[in-house]
Amino acid sequence: MDVEPYLAEVDAPSARAIDFLDARDLPPPEPLTKTLNILATLDEETVFVQLNDRTPQFLFPKLDDRGFVYNTVEIDEGVLTAIWRP
């Protein structure tokens, strides 16, 4: 899936590399676990994009605690969340 067109909708930095996880078919808590594992090594030149079938509400407090910037938008395919380091 090409997520670049959606980055403008979530105000994510467009000049960075993109790391993508399609979590729509993963049972809970795998989307949260996989996302946190990826974010543990996310560098400042990369935007992580997660596509899920629902809003990842349990992820947001963890992102806040870790100092990430993020934004979520609903699209036809599901819920897209872009996450990056400031």
Secondary structure, 3 states (H helix, E strand, C coil): CCCHHHHCCCCCCCCCEEEEEECCCCCCCHHHHHHHHHHCCCCCCEEEEEEECCCCCCHHHHHHHHCCEEEEEEECCEEEEEEECC
